[in-house]
Amino acid sequence: MESGFVIDKTGKEFASAPEWAEGAPERSFWMGLKLAGRERHAIVTYRCSACGYLESYAPSM
């Protein structure tokens, strides 16, 4: 396992899927977080239709 964080993309005019980014989050001087040069992967989430359990993955593409 490797360290990382989920990029929350709320507050946009359009919806988009969350992403996982490597390393520790660092604030950007101008806004949000520094993301340049970081490995990023889309997050895929599966839901059990019987109990509602969620399981998320950030597969390598």
N, C-alpha and C positions, 0 to 999 in steps of 0.2 A: 504494500500500500504506500502511496505517496501523499504528502501534504498538499492541500489545495483548499479552494473555497468556491461557493456557488455565486455566480454573478446574477443578482436580482435585477431584472429589467422592467421594473414597474415605473409608472409615470411617463411612459412613452405614448405617442399618439396611436401606435399600432401594437398589437400583441406579438411577442416573439418568445421562443423557447429559451429557458434558462441554460446557462453554460457553466461548466466547471473550469477553473483556471488554476494552474500550478502555483505553489508557493504561498506565502503569507500575504494577505491584503495590505496594500500600502496606499495611503491617500494621495491623490493628485493635487498639485498646487491649485489648478484651475477648477476642477470639478470631479466628483466621483473617485474612482480608483485608477491607479496606474496599471494598464493591461498590456502595453506594448512589449513585445518580445516574449510573452508568456505562452506556454502551450495551453490550448483551450479545446474543450470537447463539448458537444451538445449533450444534454442530459435526457435520457430516455427513462420513463417511469411506467411500471406495470402495476395493475390493480387487480386484486382477487375479487371476482364478481360475487363470491359467496360471503366473504367477511369484510371486504374493503381494505385489506392490508395493502400498503404501497411499498414497492421496492424500486429504487432508482439506480441507474448505471450511467457512466460516462464512457461509452465504448470508444476505442481508438478507431479512426476511420482509415 
